[in-house]
Each structure stands twice: as C-alpha cells, then as structure tokens.
Amino acid sequence: MKASWLTFKKRYWGDRSPQERTVIKLAAWALAPVLVYFILWQPARTAVQKLRVSIPVMYMENERLGNQAADVEMLQHRPKPALLDAVAMKSAVEDSASRHSLRDAISTLDLQEPNAVRISFASVSFEQWTGWLRVLQQEQHIRADSVSVAMLPQAGMVKISATFVNGSSQ
C-alpha cells in the first residue's frame, strides 16, 4: 500500500513544478469548504428540518399507543361475562323486551341450540329497536349475530328478524 502511494505521489505530484503545486494546493483549500458544504452540511440541515417535523408526530403517536396499551391491559383483565345457554338468553331477552315495551311487538322468539335465540318483529319502530339492541349488548352482553330489516309503509316502522348470541362466545 505504501509503495503504491509513493508511486502515485512521484508520478502525479513529484513531476509538477513548484508553482503548479502551489496552485493545486490553493485550489484544494478553496474547494474544500464548498465540498464540505454540499456533501456534509446541506444534507445534515435537510435531515434536521425533517426531524423537527417528524419527531413531535412520533411522540404523539407513542403517547397514543401507550394510552391504547393501557386500555388493552385493562380490557384483558376485566372479568368475562358468563356464557348464557339458549334458555337463559331467551329469558333475558324477554325480560329486557318487557322493560322496554317491546314484548307485545315480538312475533316469534325461538331457541337455537347451543346458545342462540331467534327473534322476529312484524312491526316495530326502528329507533326503539336500535335503542333496545344497544341496551341488550351493554347490560346483558347479548349481541345480534345476524339481522334482517325490511322497511314498512309506515314512517319509521320496520319488520325485523334477528339471531342473538351471547357476547362472550367469541
């Protein structure tokens, strides 16, 4: 390596006149700051500007993920509701429908083993149905697995057929 450097130096530097060497040295000193600016300084400045924008966004994302992790941890340790069988679920649905003045609107209420209930309404208010469905899910952990809704000629009234399952069966 040292021999090749000495050969290179002798061939390209040693053969030049002292004036030519001085001009080359001055040109190198003049070009060095320009090269440092374009090769090091400018890319570094551009990267710093990008980081000034992206780091606060990353901090907010990190905080949001931390909050979500705390929520997940809380939900994982929350006790799961008991799995209801079809008979208990039918009873819970009937009691809830009675409390929400929907018992008379129920056309059919059938058991479907092992833990499902099939219900149908010939005519019910859609708003009342959705409110009752929300309460069933929140209080009884019973959710609609499948729902068929058909509009009726009366405004806001629908015909509904649905299958309910216990929410903890997932």
N, C-alpha and C positions, 0 to 999 in steps of 0.2 A: 504494500500500500504506500509506504513511504517512498519507495523507488519510483512508483508511477507518479506520485505528486511532484517529486523532484524533476522528472522528465517533463511533465506538463508545465511546471514553472520555468524551466530552462527554455522550452520551445516557445511558449507564448509570452513570457514576461522578460526573461533574460535577453532576448533578441531585440527588445524595444529600446529606443533611445530614452535618455532621462527626461526629456521634455514630454515625450509621448506617455511615459509612466505617470508624470505629474498630472497631465490632462485626464488620464483614465482615473487616477485617484480622486481628483476634484469632481469628476462626473459621478463616480460611485458615491461620494459624500453628498452630492446634490440629489441624486436619485433615491438614496436610502430612505429619507423621510417620506417621499411620495409613495414608495413601495410599502413602507410600514403603514401608512395611512390607508391605502387601498386593500392591502392583504390582511391587516390585523384590526386597525381602529374602526373602519367603516362597518365591517361585518359584526364586530362586537357591539357597536352602537345600535345597529338594527336589531340585534338579538335582545339587547336590554329593553328597547322600546316594546318589542313583542312580549317580553316577560312582564313588563309593567302592566300590560293589559290582561294577560292570561293568568297571572298568579292570583289576583283577587277573585277571579271567577273560580279558580281551583279551590281557593279557601272556602268560598260559599258552597261549592259542591261537596267539599269534605264535611262541612258543618251539616249540610242537609243529609248526607249519608250517615253521619253519626246519629242524627235525630231518628232517622229511619231504623238504624240498627237498634236503638233503644226501644222503639216501638215493636220491632220484631221480637226482641228479647222478652218484652212484657207479654206479647201475644203467645209466645211459645210456652210461657209458664202459667198462663191463665188456665183454670180448670176447664176441661171439655164438658159440655152438657151430656147428660145420659142419653143413650140411644133409645128412642121410643119404638116399641113394636107397633104394628098397624092398629091394634085395638086402642092402645093408649093415645096414639096420634089421632084417631077418629074422635075420641072423647075430647081431646084438647081442641081440635078444630071446631067441634060442635059447641063447646063452651065459649070459645072465642067468638064464634059467629053469633051466638045468642047475646053476648055482651055488646056487640057492635050492630045489633038489629039486622043481621043478615040471615038468621036461621030460617025464617019463613021464605026467603028467596032461593034457598038451596033446593034444587030439583032432585039430585041424587048424591049420595055420599056412600061410597063403597070401599071396602078394604081391599088392598092389594098386597099380598104377602111378599116379602117378609116385613117390610117397614114402610109401606106407602099407602096413601089414601087417594082415591079418585073422586073428584067433586065436580058438579056442574050446576050452573045457574041458568035458568031460562031467560031471566031479565033482571039485570042489576045495574046500578049506577057505577060507571067506570071509576069515578073519583072515590066512591065509597069502597069499591073493590081494592083499588091500589093502596088506600089507607089501611084497610084491614090486612092486606098481604104484608105490608111493612111491619105492622104490629105483630103479626104471627111470626115473622122472621126474627124480630128483636126480642120478643118476650118468650116465645115457645121454641125458638131455634128450628122452626119448620119452614122450609122454603119450597117454592114452586119449581118442580123439576121440568115440567112441560105445561104449556098453556096454549089454549086455542081461544081466540077472541073474535067474535063476529059482531059487527055493528047492527043495531036495530033501528027501525024508523023513528023512534022517539029520541030526541036530542039527549046525548049523554048516557044512553042506555045501551048495554051490550049483552050478548049471550056468551058465557064463558064455560069452558071445560078445562080442568087442570088436574095435574097429579102432584101431590105434596109428598115430600120426603123429609126425614129428619135431617137437620143441617149438619150434624156431627158424623154422618155416614160417609163423608168424603175421604 
